[in-house]
Amino acid sequence: SLSHARGGDLVMLFKILLIAALFGHGYDGATPYRALSCGCGFAEANPMIEWAQDSPTGLVAVKGGMTAGVTVGIVSLKAKHPKRAWIMLGAFAAAGWASALYNQRQLTRYGHQP
């Protein structure tokens, strides 16, 4: 269990989960780029960043900036509030992968192969 793990094990687990979250958010940035640049009629569904859909590169830049900001926030939070950082990191990873997999499903559903 996590309560019996050594400190080094928890640090390594945190790093692995952080890397997994970053890959998920990277994939979440790549799938809308592919959808918007394929000319298949896809549109960004997120109302906070739909303004960037006219420039797929801008969309990826916005998503990358948000990912970097949240990552820095989680790593900074870990020093004073490690439990909160773990919770935020888990939610961050889950949100990135859920969004990326949903996007990929939509691309595949409408005939755009990976």
C-alpha positions in Angstrom: 0.0 0.0 0.0 1.1 3.6 -0.4 1.2 4.2 3.3 3.9 1.5 3.6 5.9 2.6 0.6 9.3 4.2 1.1 9.7 7.9 0.3 11.7 7.2 -2.8 9.0 4.8 -4.1 6.4 7.6 -3.8 8.6 10.1 -5.5 9.1 7.7 -8.4 5.4 6.9 -8.6 4.6 10.6 -8.6 7.0 11.1 -11.5 5.6 8.2 -13.4 2.0 9.5 -13.0 3.2 13.0 -14.0 4.8 11.6 -17.2 1.6 9.6 -17.9 -0.5 12.8 -17.4 1.8 14.8 -19.7 1.6 12.1 -22.4 -2.2 12.1 -22.1 -2.4 15.8 -22.5 0.0 15.7 -25.3 -2.2 13.2 -27.1 -5.2 15.4 -26.2 -3.4 18.3 -28.0 -2.6 16.1 -31.0 -6.0 14.7 -31.7 -7.8 18.0 -32.2 -4.9 19.2 -34.4 -5.4 16.1 -36.6 -9.2 16.6 -36.6 -9.0 20.3 -37.5 -6.3 19.9 -40.1 -7.8 17.0 -42.0 -10.6 19.1 -43.5 -13.3 16.7 -42.4 -15.6 19.3 -40.9 -14.6 18.7 -37.2 -14.9 21.6 -34.8 -13.5 22.2 -31.3 -16.2 21.5 -28.7 -14.5 23.2 -25.7 -16.1 26.7 -25.5 -13.1 28.1 -23.7 -10.8 27.5 -26.6 -13.1 27.1 -29.7 -11.8 30.6 -30.8 -8.5 28.9 -31.6 -9.9 26.3 -34.0 -9.2 28.5 -37.0 -5.5 27.9 -36.3 -4.8 24.3 -35.4 -1.2 25.2 -34.4 -2.6 27.9 -32.1 -5.0 25.4 -30.6 -2.0 23.1 -29.7 -0.1 26.1 -28.3 -3.0 27.0 -26.0 -3.5 23.4 -24.8 0.3 23.1 -24.3 0.4 26.3 -22.3 -2.5 25.2 -20.1 -0.9 21.8 -19.6 2.4 23.5 -18.6 0.7 25.8 -16.2 -1.2 23.0 -14.4 1.9 20.9 -14.3 3.9 23.7 -12.6 1.0 24.3 -10.2 0.9 20.6 -9.2 4.6 20.3 -8.7 4.6 23.5 -6.6 1.7 22.3 -4.6 3.4 19.1 -3.7 5.9 20.8 -1.4 3.3 22.1 1.1 0.3 19.9 0.4 1.4 16.5 -1.0 -2.0 14.8 -0.6 -3.7 17.6 -2.6 -1.0 17.4 -5.2 -1.6 13.6 -5.6 -5.4 14.2 -6.0 -4.9 17.0 -8.5 -2.4 14.9 -10.4 -4.7 12.0 -10.6 -7.6 14.2 -11.8 -5.2 15.9 -14.3 -4.1 12.6 -15.7 -7.6 11.1 -15.9 -9.0 14.3 -17.6 -6.2 14.3 -20.2 -6.5 10.7 -21.2 -10.4 10.8 -21.1 -10.4 13.7 -23.5 -7.7 12.3 -25.8 -9.4 8.9 -26.0 -12.8 10.5 -26.7 -11.3 12.7 -29.5 -9.6 9.6 -31.0 -12.9 7.7 -30.8 -14.7 10.5 -32.7 -12.0 10.6 -35.3 -12.2 6.8 -35.9 -16.0 6.9 -35.8 -16.1 9.3 -38.7 -13.6 7.5 -40.8 -10.3 9.3 -40.0 -7.8 6.6 -39.4 -4.9 7.1 -36.9 
